[in-house]
Amino acid sequence: MGKIVPGRYTADIEGSFVVFVIGMRINKLLYFWKWVPIITAMQAMITELYKNRDLGFLDMKFFISWRGITLLQYWRSFEHLEHYARHGAKHLEAWRNFNKKVASTGEVGFYHETFLVQEGQYECMYVNMPVYGLARAGNHVPATGNRETARGRLGKVDDPSNP
């Protein structure tokens, strides 16, 4: 997971960005020939994205449960994300295969959620953590001065009486 960075940190990212959550749910565990190819395709897409940072992909983290996988991704813009969805070689292949072989059968579920985050409209805190999440996608900076509180990280005037 990475080296722990002692202390309090936050993330700083220039401009607006996109948080994209995408995943699959295994509805019928024994139908592994339906869901294993999806996992393989996800890995191919992740590799493609990390090798081609000019596509607008910033970073991601994946989470595994006994029923599926969720990927939490950060993108430079919705336009970058949409362009990859419509033109990315690995994504198009996976999308076509899913729709042709799996989408209508019900053995595997699929979902995604897209959040457009305007500049300065986010806040985060990492205490005694490796560089993680938005701090990996952007910049990992000390949570000092105006960045000490959630209110301050959101650019709002802090109440100095609030420790």
C-alpha positions as CSV (number, residue, x, y, z in Angstrom):
1,M,0.0,0.0,0.0
2,G,3.0,2.3,0.3
3,K,5.1,4.1,2.9
4,I,3.1,5.7,5.8
5,V,3.6,9.5,5.9
6,P,3.3,10.6,9.5
7,G,1.2,13.7,10.2
8,R,-1.9,15.4,8.7
9,Y,-2.2,15.8,5.0
10,T,-4.8,16.8,2.4
11,A,-5.0,16.8,-1.4
12,D,-4.6,19.7,-3.7
13,I,-5.6,19.3,-7.3
14,E,-5.6,22.0,-9.9
15,G,-8.9,22.8,-11.6
16,S,-12.1,20.7,-11.8
17,F,-12.0,16.9,-12.0
18,V,-14.2,13.8,-12.2
19,V,-14.7,11.0,-9.7
20,F,-15.9,7.9,-11.5
21,V,-17.0,4.8,-9.6
22,I,-17.4,1.7,-11.7
23,G,-17.9,-1.9,-10.8
24,M,-19.4,-5.3,-11.3
25,R,-21.5,-7.5,-9.1
26,I,-21.4,-11.3,-9.4
27,N,-25.1,-12.3,-9.2
28,K,-24.5,-16.0,-9.9
29,L,-21.2,-17.2,-8.4
30,L,-21.0,-20.5,-10.2
31,Y,-21.2,-18.8,-13.6
32,F,-17.5,-18.0,-13.4
33,W,-17.1,-18.1,-17.2
34,K,-19.3,-15.0,-17.3
35,W,-17.5,-12.9,-14.7
36,V,-13.9,-13.9,-15.0
37,P,-13.6,-12.3,-18.5
38,I,-14.9,-9.1,-17.1
39,I,-12.2,-9.0,-14.4
40,T,-9.6,-9.7,-17.1
41,A,-10.9,-6.9,-19.3
42,M,-10.9,-4.5,-16.3
43,Q,-7.2,-5.3,-15.7
44,A,-6.4,-4.7,-19.4
45,M,-8.2,-1.3,-19.3
46,I,-6.4,-0.3,-16.1
47,T,-3.1,-1.1,-17.7
48,E,-4.0,0.8,-20.8
49,L,-5.0,3.9,-18.7
50,Y,-1.8,3.9,-16.7
51,K,0.3,3.6,-19.8
52,N,-1.5,6.5,-21.6
53,R,-1.9,9.3,-19.0
54,D,-2.6,11.7,-21.9
55,L,-6.1,10.1,-21.9
56,G,-7.0,12.2,-18.8
57,F,-6.9,9.4,-16.3
58,L,-5.3,10.5,-13.1
59,D,-5.4,7.5,-10.7
60,M,-7.6,4.8,-9.2
61,K,-8.1,2.4,-6.3
62,F,-10.0,-0.9,-6.5
63,F,-12.0,-2.6,-3.8
64,I,-12.9,-6.3,-3.8
65,S,-15.8,-7.9,-2.0
66,W,-17.0,-11.5,-2.2
67,R,-19.6,-10.4,-4.7
68,G,-17.6,-8.2,-7.0
69,I,-15.2,-5.4,-7.7
70,T,-15.5,-1.6,-7.5
71,L,-13.0,0.9,-9.0
72,L,-12.8,4.4,-7.7
73,Q,-11.2,6.5,-10.4
74,Y,-10.1,10.1,-10.8
75,W,-10.2,11.8,-14.2
76,R,-9.1,15.2,-15.4
77,S,-12.5,16.0,-17.0
78,F,-15.8,14.4,-18.1
79,E,-14.7,14.9,-21.7
80,H,-11.6,12.8,-21.1
81,L,-13.7,10.0,-19.4
82,E,-16.3,10.1,-22.2
83,H,-13.7,10.0,-24.9
84,Y,-12.1,6.9,-23.4
85,A,-15.5,5.2,-23.0
86,R,-16.3,5.8,-26.7
87,H,-12.9,5.4,-28.2
88,G,-10.5,3.5,-25.8
89,A,-9.5,0.3,-27.6
90,K,-9.6,-1.9,-24.5
91,H,-12.9,-0.3,-23.3
92,L,-14.7,-0.7,-26.6
93,E,-13.7,-4.3,-26.8
94,A,-14.8,-5.0,-23.2
95,W,-18.1,-3.1,-23.7
96,R,-19.0,-5.0,-26.8
97,N,-18.2,-8.3,-25.2
98,F,-20.2,-7.5,-22.1
99,N,-23.2,-6.4,-24.1
100,K,-23.0,-9.4,-26.5
101,K,-22.3,-12.2,-23.9
102,V,-23.4,-11.1,-20.5
103,A,-25.6,-7.9,-20.2
104,S,-28.9,-9.6,-20.9
105,T,-28.3,-12.8,-18.9
106,G,-28.4,-11.5,-15.3
107,E,-25.4,-13.5,-14.1
108,V,-23.3,-10.4,-13.7
109,G,-24.4,-6.9,-12.8
110,F,-22.6,-3.7,-13.8
111,Y,-22.8,-0.1,-12.5
112,H,-21.1,3.3,-12.7
113,E,-21.5,6.7,-11.1
114,T,-19.9,9.9,-12.3
115,F,-19.4,13.0,-10.1
116,L,-18.2,16.3,-11.6
117,V,-16.2,18.1,-8.9
118,Q,-15.7,21.8,-9.5
119,E,-12.4,23.5,-8.5
120,G,-12.2,23.9,-4.7
121,Q,-15.5,22.0,-4.0
122,Y,-13.9,19.1,-2.3
123,E,-12.0,18.4,0.9
124,C,-10.1,15.4,2.3
125,M,-7.9,14.4,5.2
126,Y,-5.2,11.8,5.5
127,V,-3.6,11.2,8.9
128,N,-0.7,8.8,9.2
129,M,-1.5,7.3,5.8
130,P,0.4,6.5,2.7
131,V,-0.3,8.9,-0.2
132,Y,-3.8,7.8,-1.0
133,G,-6.9,8.6,-3.0
134,L,-7.2,12.2,-4.4
135,A,-3.8,12.9,-3.0
136,R,-2.3,10.3,-5.4
137,A,-4.3,11.8,-8.3
138,G,-3.3,15.3,-7.4
139,N,-0.8,16.6,-4.9
140,H,-0.3,15.4,-1.3
141,V,0.2,18.6,0.9
142,P,0.4,19.3,4.6
143,A,-2.9,20.2,6.3
144,T,-1.6,23.4,7.8
145,G,-2.8,27.0,7.9
146,N,-6.1,27.2,6.1
147,R,-6.0,23.5,5.4
148,E,-6.2,22.5,9.0
149,T,-10.0,22.1,9.1
150,A,-12.6,20.9,6.6
151,R,-14.1,24.4,6.5
152,G,-10.8,25.9,5.7
153,R,-10.0,23.2,3.0
154,L,-13.2,24.2,1.3
155,G,-12.1,27.9,1.2
156,K,-14.5,29.1,3.9
157,V,-13.6,31.4,6.7
158,D,-12.7,29.4,9.7
159,D,-13.9,30.2,13.2
160,P,-10.6,30.7,15.2
161,S,-12.3,29.6,18.4
162,N,-12.9,26.1,16.9
163,P,-9.8,24.0,17.7
